[in-house]
Amino acid sequence: IAGITQAPTSQILAAGRRMTLRCTQDMRHNAMYWYRQDLGLGLRLIHYSNTAGTTGKGEVPDGYSVSRANTDDFPLTLASAVPSQTSVYFCASSGETGGYNEQFFGPGTRLTVL
Amino acid sequence: AQSVAQPEDQVNVAEGNPLTVKCTYSVSGNPYLFWYVQYPNRGLQFLLKYITGDNLVKGSYGFEAEFNKSQTSFHLKKPSALVSDSALYFCAPRIKAAGNKLTFGGGTRVLVKP
C-alpha cells in the first residue's frame, strides 16, 4: 500500500441501511479527514481526526459518525442512510494539523442511496 | 465570514494558450492558500501552496499561482496549457476559525481543446 486506500469503490445502498466506508493510510499521518463531494458544492468536511483517539465535527456531520482507534484507519459510518447522502466520499490525511501541509486524498467511494 | 470563491464554473482554452483559474478568498490573519487538481474519477492531488515568502509560487506540472494580498486573490496560472490539463481545479484556503481546516471552493472545470 502506498498512500490512502478506500473501500468500497462504489456502493448502492437501500435507504435505512447501515454502511461503513473504510479508509486506511500508510504514511503515519496524524490528521485524517472525511469529505463529501457534490456537484457545484466542492468538497465539504464531514468529520476529522487530529490524532488517534480524537475526532471532531466538520461542516456537515449530521448522519455520520467516525472513529479513530489507531493512526492508520479512519472509518466513516452512516447509521441509517438517506438519499441525500448520495455522494462521492473522499478520505484524506495530512502530516500535521496546523494547516501548513498538503492533504493526500484517497481515490473516493461513490455511494448511491435509493 | 471567511470564505473562498471561484467565480468561473468552467474555463475553456486552446492548447498552447495561457491558462488562468481565478480564486478570491476572505480569511482573517495570514492566509494559507492551496490549489488542488482532480482528474476524472480520481481523488484530489496537491498542486501548490502559499504559506509565506514570495508571492509567486511554483508547483507541479508547470503551474504557478500569484498571491495578491490587496486583491485577496490567488489565481492559478499556466503559461501554455496542455490537453492533459483538462480537469477540475479547487482553491482551498486554510480557515483558522474552522480549526485550521481547509475550505474548498466550488471548483472550476478546465477544458483544453487541441
Boltz contact constraints between the chains, C-beta under 6 A:
constraints:
  - contact:
      token1: [A, 40]
      token2: [B, 106]
      max_distance: 6.0
  - contact:
      token1: [A, 42]
      token2: [B, 104]
      max_distance: 6.0
  - contact:
      token1: [A, 42]
      token2: [B, 105]
      max_distance: 6.0
  - contact:
      token1: [A, 42]
      token2: [B, 106]
      max_distance: 6.0
  - contact:
      token1: [A, 42]
      token2: [B, 107]
      max_distance: 6.0
  - contact:
      token1: [A, 43]
      token2: [B, 104]
      max_distance: 6.0
  - contact:
      token1: [A, 45]
      token2: [B, 101]
      max_distance: 6.0
  - contact:
      token1: [A, 90]
      token2: [B, 43]
      max_distance: 6.0
  - contact:
      token1: [A, 98]
      token2: [B, 100]
      max_distance: 6.0
  - contact:
      token1: [A, 99]
      token2: [B, 32]
      max_distance: 6.0
  - contact:
      token1: [A, 99]
      token2: [B, 94]
      max_distance: 6.0
  - contact:
      token1: [A, 99]
      token2: [B, 100]
      max_distance: 6.0
  - contact:
      token1: [A, 102]
      token2: [B, 46]
      max_distance: 6.0
  - contact:
      token1: [A, 105]
      token2: [B, 43]
      max_distance: 6.0
  - contact:
      token1: [A, 105]
      token2: [B, 44]
      max_distance: 6.0
  - contact:
      token1: [A, 106]
      token2: [B, 43]
      max_distance: 6.0
  - contact:
      token1: [A, 107]
      token2: [B, 43]
      max_distance: 6.0
  - contact:
      token1: [A, 108]
      token2: [B, 43]
      max_distance: 6.0
